[in-house]
Amino acid sequence: MHQALSNPILKPFAATLACALIVSACGGEAKQAAPAGGGAPQASPVGIVTAKTEPIQLTTELPGRTAAYMVAELRPQVTGIVQKRLFTEGGSVKEGQSLYRIDPATYRANYESAKASVARAEANVYSARLKAQRYADLVKIEAVSKQANDDAAAALKQAEADVASARAALEKARIDLAFTEVKSPISGRIGRSSVTAGALVTANQADALATVQQLDPIYVDLTQSSTDLLRLKRDLADGKLQRVPGQAVPVRLVLEDGSDYAPEGRLAVSEVTVDSNTGSVTLRAVFPNPKGELLPGMYVRAHLVQGEVEQAILLPHAAVSRDPRGNAVVMLVGAENKVEARPVTAVRSIGDKWLISTGLAAGDKVIVDGLQKIRPGATVAPQEANAGATAPAAAPAKQ
């Protein structure tokens, strides 16, 4: 054996084997020493937000259509030929402004004839009154019979009735003559004309000559489901929501192109019946429209303030997850920085946050960052999340 190791050929191999054994022994010692010196695993860093209560206004977004504040369809009250149209289609008109002129010749003649009838009737009254007065004196001395006196008194009453009838006919003739000028009953914008000069129109015809619409202010008719309305009333009755101070409920509009309508409106009236076809209730709001931006029939979306929550808790969307049953769950930092899973009720989304109604209290530390690295019972190192996650919602709550 001694002779074999002393062989020059085997010396390099023996040296290599000895080095390998030394390295292996050192590695084994290092592995055995690691658990004793390393201690417990390090806690995972997580970002948290501290739950707090704050008052918020709850709004709901409802679809709607604009409608004219007042609408007047112009129809002729007399029959005749249109002499002239006195307005520009699509323009603005004032209340009492003449819009059409119907040939007044016939009606002016009727008016003059009625005036003459009144004058003749009044003359007959004068004569009958004088005769009745004379007979009243003569019957006292029996110069005329009582029958003649009674006939004279009756003739006077007949003449007075004729005057009243003639004056009524004169008034009708005056009204018919005035109706030859078709005037606007309201101020507003007028649409296109259905007739031109020379057209024959008839009294109270079915087709309107034109339509005038008052657009400032303007109505917006909104529809809300009866289910949502019942829930709102129930929340108000239970005290979950507080009524908005003041009598008028403010309403904001978003136009068809997504832009905000600057003037603020007010809720005016709520329908008292539910539409059996749609199951919805109509709410009517009034908006100022000084520039004429809103036209009847436009589709809009309205943000309607429906109540106020005095002690609301808002959490970022990232903080709320769902369990296999779809229930909302948040992760909290509990005692000794241990992770705790807690079910909550997220009633609605408000911008980039959830409104939490149950399951949380002010001061709870909710994990929003690092959720993928933790599980219930794990130890974490909490630190406040960035300001964007904790900033209060700037916009009103939307349903």
Backbone hydrogen bonds, N-H to C=O, Kabsch-Sander energy under -0.5 kcal/mol:
donor,donor_aa,acceptor,acceptor_aa,energy
5,L,1,M,-1.9
6,S,2,H,-1.4
7,N,4,A,-1.3
10,L,7,N,-0.7
11,K,7,N,-0.8
14,A,10,L,-1.8
15,A,11,K,-1.8
16,T,12,P,-1.8
17,L,13,F,-2.1
18,A,14,A,-1.9
19,C,15,A,-1.8
20,A,16,T,-1.9
21,L,17,L,-1.9
22,I,18,A,-1.8
23,V,19,C,-2.3
24,S,20,A,-2.3
25,A,21,L,-1.9
26,C,22,I,-2.0
27,G,23,V,-2.3
28,G,24,S,-2.0
29,E,25,A,-1.8
30,A,26,C,-2.0
31,K,27,G,-2.3
32,Q,28,G,-1.9
33,A,29,E,-1.4
34,A,30,A,-1.2
37,G,33,A,-1.5
38,G,34,A,-2.3
39,G,35,P,-1.0
44,S,379,T,-1.3
46,V,381,A,-1.8
47,G,369,D,-1.3
48,I,383,Q,-2.3
49,V,366,V,-2.5
51,A,49,V,-0.6
51,A,364,D,-3.1
54,E,312,A,-1.8
56,I,309,V,-2.3
58,L,307,G,-2.6
59,T,57,Q,-0.5
59,T,397,A,-3.1
60,T,304,L,-2.1
62,L,60,T,-0.6
62,L,302,A,-2.5
64,G,300,V,-2.1
65,R,221,D,-2.0
66,T,298,M,-1.9
67,A,219,Y,-2.6
69,Y,214,Q,-2.0
69,Y,217,P,-0.5
70,M,214,Q,-1.0
72,A,212,V,-2.9
74,L,72,A,-0.6
74,L,210,A,-3.0
80,G,201,V,-2.3
82,V,199,A,-2.8
83,Q,81,I,-0.5
83,Q,101,R,-3.4
84,K,101,R,-1.3
86,L,84,K,-0.5
86,L,99,L,-3.5
89,E,87,F,-0.5
90,G,190,I,-1.5
90,G,191,G,-0.6
91,G,88,T,-2.1
93,V,188,G,-2.9
96,G,184,S,-3.6
97,Q,94,K,-2.0
99,L,182,V,-3.6
100,Y,182,V,-1.4
101,R,84,K,-2.1
102,I,180,T,-3.6
103,D,81,I,-2.8
108,R,104,P,-2.7
109,A,105,A,-2.1
110,N,106,T,-2.1
111,Y,107,Y,-1.7
112,E,108,R,-2.2
113,S,109,A,-2.3
114,A,110,N,-2.2
115,K,111,Y,-2.0
116,A,112,E,-2.0
117,S,113,S,-2.0
118,V,114,A,-1.8
119,A,115,K,-2.0
120,R,116,A,-2.4
121,A,117,S,-2.4
122,E,118,V,-2.4
123,A,119,A,-1.9
124,N,120,R,-2.0
125,V,121,A,-1.8
126,Y,122,E,-1.8
127,S,123,A,-2.0
128,A,124,N,-2.6
129,R,125,V,-2.5
130,L,126,Y,-1.9
131,K,127,S,-2.1
132,A,128,A,-2.4
133,Q,129,R,-2.2
134,R,130,L,-2.1
135,Y,131,K,-2.5
136,A,132,A,-1.7
137,D,133,Q,-1.4
138,L,134,R,-2.5
139,V,135,Y,-2.4
140,K,137,D,-0.6
141,I,137,D,-0.6
141,I,138,L,-0.8
142,E,139,V,-0.8
143,A,138,L,-2.8
144,V,138,L,-0.5
149,N,145,S,-1.8
150,D,146,K,-2.7
151,D,147,Q,-2.5
152,A,148,A,-2.0
153,A,149,N,-2.2
154,A,150,D,-2.3
155,A,151,D,-2.3
156,L,152,A,-1.7
157,K,153,A,-1.9
158,Q,154,A,-2.4
159,A,155,A,-2.3
160,E,156,L,-2.3
161,A,157,K,-2.2
162,D,158,Q,-2.2
163,V,159,A,-1.7
164,A,160,E,-2.0
165,S,161,A,-2.5
166,A,162,D,-2.5
167,R,163,V,-2.5
168,A,164,A,-1.9
169,A,165,S,-2.2
170,L,166,A,-2.1
171,E,167,R,-2.2
172,K,168,A,-2.3
173,A,169,A,-2.3
174,R,170,L,-2.4
175,I,171,E,-2.5
176,D,172,K,-2.8
177,L,173,A,-2.2
178,A,174,R,-2.3
179,F,175,I,-2.2
180,T,176,D,-0.5
180,T,177,L,-1.0
181,E,178,A,-1.7
182,V,100,Y,-2.3
182,V,180,T,-0.7
183,K,181,E,-0.7
184,S,97,Q,-2.4
188,G,93,V,-2.0
189,R,213,Q,-2.8
190,I,91,G,-2.6
191,G,211,T,-2.3
194,S,209,L,-2.8
198,G,82,V,-3.5
199,A,196,T,-1.8
201,V,80,G,-2.8
201,V,199,A,-0.5
204,N,76,P,-3.3
205,Q,202,T,-1.3
209,L,74,L,-3.7
210,A,74,L,-0.6
212,V,72,A,-3.0
213,Q,189,R,-2.8
214,Q,70,M,-2.8
215,L,213,Q,-0.6
218,I,287,F,-2.5
219,Y,67,A,-2.3
220,V,285,A,-2.4
221,D,65,R,-3.0
222,L,220,V,-0.6
222,L,283,L,-3.9
223,T,63,P,-1.8
224,Q,281,V,-2.5
226,S,279,G,-2.4
229,L,225,S,-1.9
230,L,226,S,-2.3
231,R,227,T,-2.2
232,L,228,D,-2.4
233,K,229,L,-2.3
234,R,230,L,-2.3
235,D,231,R,-2.6
236,L,232,L,-2.2
237,A,233,K,-2.2
238,D,234,R,-2.4
239,G,235,D,-0.7
240,K,235,D,-1.4
241,L,235,D,-1.6
242,Q,308,E,-2.7
251,V,265,G,-2.0
252,R,303,H,-2.1
253,L,261,Y,-0.6
254,V,301,R,-2.7
255,L,259,S,-3.1
258,G,255,L,-1.8
261,Y,253,L,-2.3
262,A,260,D,-0.6
265,G,251,V,-2.6
266,R,286,V,-2.0
267,L,249,V,-2.2
268,A,284,R,-3.0
269,V,284,R,-1.8
271,E,282,T,-3.2
275,D,280,S,-2.6
279,G,275,D,-2.9
281,V,224,Q,-3.4
283,L,222,L,-3.0
284,R,269,V,-3.1
285,A,220,V,-2.6
285,A,283,L,-0.5
286,V,266,R,-2.7
287,F,218,I,-2.6
292,G,289,N,-1.1
297,G,66,T,-2.4
298,M,295,L,-1.6
300,V,64,G,-2.3
301,R,254,V,-2.2
302,A,62,L,-3.0
303,H,252,R,-3.0
304,L,60,T,-2.7
304,L,302,A,-0.7
305,V,250,P,-1.4
305,V,303,H,-0.5
306,Q,58,L,-2.7
307,G,58,L,-1.2
308,E,242,Q,-1.9
309,V,56,I,-2.7
310,E,308,E,-0.6
312,A,54,E,-2.0
313,I,356,I,-0.7
314,L,52,K,-0.5
315,L,354,W,-2.1
317,H,352,D,-1.7
319,A,316,P,-1.5
320,V,317,H,-1.3
321,S,319,A,-0.5
321,S,329,V,-2.7
323,D,327,N,-2.2
326,G,323,D,-2.6
329,V,321,S,-2.5
330,V,342,R,-2.5
332,L,340,E,-3.5
333,V,365,K,-2.1
334,G,332,L,-0.7
334,G,338,K,-3.5
337,N,334,G,-1.4
338,K,335,A,-1.5
339,V,378,A,-2.3
340,E,332,L,-2.6
342,R,330,V,-2.8
344,V,328,A,-2.0
345,T,358,T,-2.1
346,A,344,V,-0.6
347,V,345,T,-0.8
347,V,355,L,-2.0
348,R,355,L,-0.7
350,I,353,K,-3.5
353,K,350,I,-1.5
354,W,315,L,-3.4
355,L,348,R,-2.7
356,I,313,I,-2.8
356,I,354,W,-0.7
357,S,345,T,-2.6
357,S,355,L,-0.5
358,T,345,T,-0.7
363,G,51,A,-3.2
364,D,361,A,-2.0
366,V,49,V,-2.9
366,V,364,D,-0.7
367,I,331,M,-3.1
368,V,47,G,-3.1
369,D,47,G,-1.8
373,K,370,G,-1.3
374,I,371,L,-1.1
377,G,339,V,-2.6
378,A,375,R,-2.3
380,V,337,N,-2.3
381,A,44,S,-2.9
383,Q,46,V,-1.7
385,A,48,I,-2.8
389,A,386,N,-1.5
390,T,386,N,-0.8
391,A,387,A,-1.5
397,A,57,Q,-2.5
399,Q,59,T,-1.3
